Amino acid sequence: MSGGRVGRGIAALVLLALAAIGSAAHAADEVNVYSYRQPFLIQPMFDAFTRETGIKVNVVFAEKGLVERLKAEGRNSPADLIFTVDIGRLADAVAGGVTQAVQNDTLESVVPASMRDPAGHWFGITQRARVIYASKDRVPLDEARALTYEGLADPKWRGRICTRAGDHAYNVALIAAMIDKHGEEDAKGWLAGLRDNLARKPQGNDRAQVKAIMEGQCDLALGNHYYYALMLQNEEQSAWAASANIIFPDQDGDGAHMNISGIAMTRAAPHRENAVKLMEFLVGDLAQKMYAEQNNEYPLRAGVEPSGLLQSFGDFKRADQSLADVAAKRPLAIRLVNEVHYNAGPSS
């Protein structure tokens, strides 16, 4: 089947799912979720919610375009909640005018202030760390453990670092965090230094950077922590993970940069009461444990342990940076990526 037919087929399935949600939009015992997360990652939690409350969760998944759909649907949207990863998409939803504020004691007591919108438009559910992968063969462990994000611009790493594109959401959040921490001028200098230390033009996804370490193309790479867990659990990719140590940077300073998977209530929300119940459920002990186990992410709720695999990575210090402040710096971060020609690689 051609790529065009596949694309049309997927689009048709999404439209059918949306139609099904639309027909149930006003059912009293349901709640409708638009999700950027794949269904198999979140369905077990929603099933548990249904068992506990009797409220059915209808989910539409799409890799992109949900904010645009909510804009088009306006007040007639059947969606109650939008579920996503990365502070960027949550910020885009708020900027798009498709969310509403939620004032809720449970959410505000469980979710740290740095991991939620001050106005209540979005709340973190789980955390992900932006880590450094370091070659076991070519970077001594004591040197790797002393790494900081700032240190990635040190000329001693010239030609030794791999990353994905600078304007990918995960890197944009990190660059925005550096702007928030150091200011625009210093962050731009840091980004140019990191560019100069690249071993190749930015390319591939986070896992591809670890594969490049195994293949000797670079000695350090940036990536999200859960990809290390996924590679360890993958027969083909376990060798990639085995070639690198996972390093949580800046442990003698502010700590590792953290991002979130999060949720926001839509502006239309025909089942607002049910949506609030689901939001409360997602920060409860059961859902936090399930989500952490299923996604290899860190729980936000205090006292809930991460998965055994994540516990094997060890304890680490986490940066307590306001993600709302970081999100506000994203447009500037993207501008800096373009100004230093980051995606053109080290020769730019």
Secondary structure by P-SEA (a helix, b strand, c coil): ccaaaaaaaaaaaaaaaaaaaaaacccccbbbbbccccccccaaaaaaaaaaccbbbbbbbbcccaaaaaaaacccccccbbbbccaaaaaaaaaaccbbbbbcaaaaaccccccccccccccccccccbbbbbbcccccaaaaaaccccccccccccccccccccccaaaaaaaaaaaacccaaaaaaaaaaaaaaccccccccaaaaaaaaaaccccbbbbcaaaaaaaaacccaaaaaaabbbbbccccccccbbbbbcccccccccaaaaaaaaaaaaacaaaaaaaaaacccccccccccccaaaaaacbbbbbbccaaaaaaaaaaaaaaaaaacccccccc
